[in-house]
Amino acid sequence: MGRIGLGAWLRGGALLALGVLWLQLFEPFAFPNNDYFSFERAARSFAAGEWPASFKRGPIQPALMAASAPFMGGLHPELRAALVWNWVFSLGFVALLFRFAWKTFPEAAPWFALLVVTTPVLHAMALQPLVEPSLAFFVALAFVLLRERSPWQYAAAAAAALSRPEAAALAPILAVCNAVAEGHWRHHLLLAGGALAPFAAWNALGAARGSGAAAYGDLMQSGSLRNFALVGVHYLREGLAGWSAGGTLGLVLAGGIGAAVGGVGVQRAVREHPREATAALMWLAASALAVGVFGISKSRYVLPTVWIVLAFVAIGAVDLARRLAGERGGPARLVPVFLLVPLAVGGVLRAHTLHAQVRDFDRGVLAPAAWLGNHLTIEERVAIVHTSQTLWVTDLHPRQVVGYAALEADDTESLRDEMRALGITHAAWTWRRPPSNEGQSFYDERKKVALAEVFRDGDPVPGFELVATLPAPPRLAQPPARIYRLLPPSGASSAPVRK
C-alpha cells in the first residue's frame, strides 16, 4: 500500500470542506426553486406506482427522490431527499473532475481544482433540489470513463440524457471521438445507440401520453441571437467573474482574456489529448447551442459544461508560464497566480451573491400565502400566479388555489365573470421577476402573469375590493403583494380598504 501524496490529501480536504460548508447552508430558502415542484409531483407518482402526469422531467431525479423520501421524515420528505442527493452528486461531481484533471493534465490540475471549488454556480446548485448536480455528475463520470477507455462511459451518457434532454448529444459525441481515434465505428455507434435507447423510450412513452421532452419544443419560439449572447454571459459570470470589473465592458474584457488564455489551453490539450479535448469542446458547443436554441438561458444551465472552460483556462495559464519562463524560470512562473487567483476570488464573491438569491427566492410570496391560509374559508378560492408556493406553506386544498394560467379570461372583465362562474372569491398579485429574455417572457405568457397586473398597485378595480396589502422584506426591494375580494354581482366597486 503506497503513501498518500500531498495532492491526494489536499483533494480530500477540499471535498471535506465543501461537504461541511454545504451542510451548514442546508435548505437555506423559504421556497425551493419553482422548477422543483414538477420533480416532486413526478416523485410522488413513482412512489404511488404510477406514471407521472408529465414526462418533461427525466426520470432519474424523481425516482431517487421517491426511493429515499420515506427515510427522510419532516414536512417535505421529497425536498429533503432531493437536497441530500444533490449534496452527494455535487461532491461526486467535484471528485470526478479532480480525477479527470489529475489523469489528463496533472501539471495544471491543482489550478483547475482551485477554480472548480470556487465556481459560483456549483455552490448555488449544491443547495437547490434541481437536476443540475446529477446531470453534471453523470457528465463528469462519462469523461472520466472516456479517459479510462471504458465502455461504461456510454452508460454514464445514458444517465445524463435521462436527466435533461440536451445531454442526449453526449453519447454520439463520445462515439464520434472514440471512433475517430480507434477506427471502430460500428462498435461505438452501437454503444451510443444503446445509450440513447432509454431516452428514446422515455420520451416515446411521454409522447404517447401527451407530454415529454418534446415539451421543450414549445420553447423554441423563444430562441434568438440575443439569447445566444446571454448564454455567453452566463459562462463569463459563472466561470470568469474574477476578470470582470462589472458591466458590459468588464464582461467583454473577461471574455477577451478567457479566449486568449483558454485558446492556448485548447491548443495544448488537443495536441496532447485529442480525444478528450475534442469531446469536451463538442459537448460544450452542443450544450450551449441547445440552451440558446430553446431559449432557456439560466445560469444553472452552464454547470455541466463550465468546468470545460475552466480546464482550458488553467491549462493555458500553466502553458503560458512554461513558455515565458523557459528553462531559467523567473517571475514568469507566477503567471498562473496572477491570472487564476483573481478568478477564484471573483468566484467566491459571485457565489455569495447567488447564495443570497437562493435564500430569497420567491420569499415575497410568504406573506400573501400566509394571509390566504389564515383567511380563506373552505368554500373560498383564490387566483394567483404562485400556486405551488401558496400550497407549500399553507393547508389550503389544491382546488382552492387556482393559477391564472388555468383560466380562459384575457382581460379584467372576463376574469371577473369567469371567477364568479367558477366560485373563485379572491384574486392576488404577487411579485415575479420581470423577464429579461425570450424564455422568461414565454413562461410569463404561459402563466398569464399579465392578467394579474391590474391588481399590482392597489388601485380600485371594478367588481373587486382590496382586502390586503402585504409588504415584502425591505431587502428584497419588491412592491407589496395585493389581495382583492370579488364582489357579488350586484355589488358596486368600493374604495380600497388597506390592511
N, C-alpha and C positions, 0 to 999 in steps of 0.2 A: 504494500500500500504506500503510494508516494506521498510526499509532503504536499500540503495545500499551499499554493503560492499566494503572494500578496494580492494579486489581481482577483483571485477567487474570493479571498476574504473581503475585499472591497465590494465586489459584486453582491456577495451575500449580505454585507452590511447595508448596501443601498436598498436591496429588496426588503430587508427588515425595517429600515427606516420608513420606506414608503408604506409598508403594511401597517405600521403603528400610526403613522400620520393619518392614513385614510380611516382607520378605526376610530381615531379621536374625532374625526369630522363626520362620522357615520350618520346618515339620514339628517342632513342639515337643513332641510327645507320644510315649509308648511305644506306645499303640494309638490308631488313629483312632476316632471315634465309632462305636458298634456299628451304626448305620444304614448306614455306608459299605459294609459287606461285600456288601449286596444290590446296590449300584451296581456294585461290582467284578464280581460274578457276571454281571450284565447286560452289562457292557462286554466281558467275555471271550466271551460268547455272540455278540455283534455281531461281534467280531474273528474268530470262527470261522465267520461267515456263517450263524449260526443265530438263531432267535427265542429270547429269554430264557425260562427256566422260569417266571418270574413277571413279570407286566405291571404290578405295583403301582407300580413306579418309572416316571416318564415317560422317554421315550427320549433326550432331548437330552443330558443329562449323561453317561449311559453311552456314547452314540455319540461324543461328543467325546473321552472317555477312550480308547475303542477306537482312534480315528483317530490320537491323538497318543502313546499309550503306547509304540509301537515306537521313538520318538525319545528316550525319557526315560532308559532304562537303569536300573541299580540293581536291588535285590532286589524292589521293588514298583513297577514302572513305571506301573501303573494309578493307584496312590496319588499318585505324583509328578505324573502328568498331571492328576488332579483338583485337586491343590493349585495347580499352575501356572494352570489355567483359572480357579480361584476367585480367585487373585491378580488376574488380568486382569478378571474380572467385577466384583470388588469395587471396583477403581479405576474401571472404567467406570460402575458404579452411582453412585459419588460424582460423577464428572464430569457425568453426565446430570442429577443433582439440581442441581448448580451451574447448568447451562444452563437448566433449567426455572425455577429461582428467579430468575435474572437477567433472564429473559424475561418472567416473570409478576409478581413482586413485588420489583423491584430495590431498593426502599428498605430492605426487611428482609432481603434476600439475604445480606449479609455475616454477619449474626447467625445466620441459618439455616445457613450454611456452617460456622460455628463449632460449632453443635450437631450437625451431621451428622458432622463429623470426630471428634467426641468421643462418638459413640453407642457404648455398650459392646458391644452385640450385633454391630455392624458389625465390630469388631476381632476378636471371637471367631470369627465365621463366615468371615472372611478367612483364618483359619488352619486351617479344617476342610474336609475333602473332601466336603461335603454339597451339597444342591441350592439352599440359600437364596441364595447370591450370584448364581447365574444367574437364578433366579426374580426376585429384586429388580432385577437389571439389565433384564430384559425388561419388568417393570412400569414402571420409570422411563423406559425408551425409549418405551413406549406413551404415557406422559403428555407427554413432550417432543414426540412426533409429534401428539398431540392439540392441544397448544398451537400447533403449526405448521400445524394443519388438514390434515395429510397422511393419505391413506387407508392408508398403511403402518402406522398405529397398530394396525390390526386384525391385521397380520402379527406385530407385537410381542406383542399379546394372545394370538395363537395359540401363539407360542413359550412364553409364560408358562403357558398351560394345559397344554402338553406337559411342563412342569417339575413342577407339582404340581396336583392336581385342583381345589382351591378357586379357582385362578386362572381356571377356566372362566367364572367370573362376570364377569371383566373386560370381555370383548368385548360382552356385552349391555349392560353399564353404559355403555360408550363409545357404543354405538348409541343408547341412550335419550337420553343427554345431547346428542349431536350432532343427533339428530332433533328434539328439543325446540327447540334453538337455530336449526336451519335449516329444519325442516319436511319434509325428505326422508326420510320414514320407510322407505319401501320400499328405497331405496338403502342406508341404513345397516343395516337389518335383514338384507339380503342379504350385506353385508360381514361382519356379525357371524356369520351362519350359516356363511359360508366359513371364518371364523377358527376356528369350533368343529368343523369337519369333520375335521381331523386328530386332534383329541382324541377325537371320537366313534369314528373308525376304529380308533385305537389301543386303545381300551377295548372295542370290539366284538370285535376280534381277541383281546384278553385274555380276554373272557368266553367266547369260543368255545373257548379253550384252558384255561379253568378258573381264570383269575386276571385281575386288572386293577385299575383304580381302585376297583372295587366292593369290593375287599378292605378299604378304609377303612370300608365299611358295617358290618363287624363291630364297629367301634369305637363305633358309635352307642349301643350299650348302655351305654357308659361316660360319655356326656354327662350333665351335671347342672347345676343352678343354681350349685352350688359351683364347677364347672369354669368357668362364665362369669365368676365372681368372680376366679378365678385368671388368666384372660385379661387382665382389667383390671389385676391386679397386675403382670403382665409388662410392660404398657405403661408403668406407673408406674416400674418398676425400670429398664427399658431406655431410657426417654425422659426421665423427670423425677426421677431419683435424687438430683440435687443439691438438690432442695427437701425431701427427706425426712431427718429426723434418725434414721431407723431405726424398726423396729417398726410395728405396725398403725396407731398414731396418726400416725406420720410419713408413712406412705403416704396416709392419709386427708387429711392436710394438703397433701401434694403434689398429690393429686387435686383438692382444692378450688381451689388456686392455678391448676393447669392448666386446670380448667374455666372459671375466671373470665377468665384471660388468653387462653386459646385461644378462648373464646366471642367475645371482642372480635375476634380474628383471623378467625374464621369469618364474622362479620357483614361485615367489610370485604372479605374475599375473595369472598364470594357476591355482594356488591354490585358489585365491580369486574370480577371474572372468574367469572361464574356457571357457565359450562360446566366449567371446570377444577375449581373448588371443589366443585361438586355431584358430579362424577365421583370426586373424591378422597374425599369423605365417604361416598359409596355403596360404593366399593371398601374403605374402612376398615371399614365396617359388615359387608359381605359376608364379608370375610376373618375378622374377629373372630367372626362368627356361625358360620362353618364350623369354626373351631378349637374353639369351645365345644360345638357340636352333636356333633362327632366325638370329643370328649374327649381331644384330643391337645395339651393345653396345655403348651408348652415355650417358653422364652424366645426361641429362634431363630425361632419362627413369626411373630414380630412384625417381623422385618427388612423384609419387603416393604411394610409399612404404617406403621411407627413414624415414618418421615420426615414423614408427613402431620400427625401430632400436633405434631411439632417445627416444621413450617411454620406452622401456625396459631398456635402459641405465639409464634414470632418475629414474625409479622405483628401479633399482638395487642400484644406489648410495645412495638413501634415505634409503633403507632397510639395506645396509651395515652400514650406520651411526647409525641407530637404534640398530643394533645388537652389534656394537662395543662400543657404548656409554652406553648401558644398562639403568638402572634406574637412575644412578648417573650422566649421561650426560658427560660433559668434552669435550676435544678437538675433540674427535671422531665425534661430531655433525657437525664438519666442513668438513667432507668427501665430501659432495656434492659440497662445494665451491671449494675444491682443484681439484676435478675430472671434474666438469661441466663448471666452468668459463673458463678454457682453451679451452674447446670445443667451447664455444660461441665466444671467441676472435678469434680462428682459423677460425671459420665460417665467421666472418666479413672480415677477410683478404682474404679468398678464394672468397668471394662474390665480393670483389673489383677486383680480377683477372678476374672473369667471366664477370663482367660488361665491362671490357676493351675488352674482346673477343667479346661480343655482339656489342659493339660500332664499332669495326674494322672489323666485319665480311664481307669478300669479298670487303673491301674498296679498295684493289689494282685494282679492275676492273673499278673503276670510271674513271680513266684517259683513258684507251683504249676505253671504251664505249663512253666517250665524244668525243674522236678523231673520232670514226666511225660516230657518229651522226653529226659531223661538216663536214666530208669529203666525205662520200658516197653520190653519186647521186642517184636519184630514181631508176635508172636501175641497180645499183651495189648491190652486196650481199656479205655477209661475213660468213665464217665458224668459229665458236667459241664455246668453251665449255660452257661459261656463257651466255646462250641465254636469260633467263628470266631477269637477271640483266641488260643486254645491252638494252633490250626493256624497262625496268623500268625507265631508266634515259635519254632516247632518244625519238625522234619522228619517228624513223625508223618503217617501216611497218613490221609486223611479217614475211612476205615472204622474207625480206631482211636479216634476221638473222637466220642462219641455224646451228643446233648443229651437231657436228661431229658424234653423235650417229645416225643421220638421213641418214648418207652416208653409202654406201656399201664398200667403199675403206678400204683396210687393210694395205697399205703401201704408201709411198710418191708418187710413180709413178702412182698408181691407183687413189690416191687422186687428183693429178693434172688433170688426164684425166676426172674424174667424175666432178670436179669443172667446167672444160670447158664445159662439156656436159650440166650441169645444169645452166650455166651462173653465177656461183659464182666467184666473181672477187678478193676477199681478203680472207686471212687466218690469224687467230690471235692465239697467245699463251698467255694465262693468267694464273697466278699462282693459283694452287689449293693445299690445304694441302695434303702432302704425306700420303698415307694410313698407319694407324697404327694397323689395324686389318682386318680380312677377310671381314667383312661387308663393310668397306670403299673400299677395293680392288674390291669387287663386283660392287659397283657403279662406280668406275673408269673405270672398263671394260665396263660397260653398256654405259657410256658416251663417250667411246673411247678416253679417255684422252691421251693415248699413241700416237694416230695419230697426235696430235699437237706438240709432243715433238721435232720434227725436227726443229721447229721454235723457240725453247726456247732460244738459245744462240745468236741468231742474225747472225749465220754463213750463207754463201751462200748456197742456196737451188736451184737445177736445176729447171728451169721453173718459178721461183719466184724472186721478188726483195724486199728487206727490205725497207719499206717506213716510219716506225715509231718505235722508241724505247721510251717507256713511263715509267719512274721510279715510283715506289710506294713510299709513305711517308716513310722516314727513319725509323720511329719507328716500322714499320711492318717487317723490315729485310727480304724483299722478292726480288727476281730478277725482273728486269723491264719487263713489257709486251712488246710483239713484234707484229707488224702488217706487213704482207707481201702482195704484189700485185701479182696476177697471170699474167705472161707474155703471150703475144699472142703465138700461136703455132709455128710461125716462128721465134720468138724472142729468143735470147740467154740469158742465165743467166748473169745478171750484178752484179758488186760488190755491196755490201750493201751500201745504202745511209741512213745514220743515222740522224734522226731528233729528 
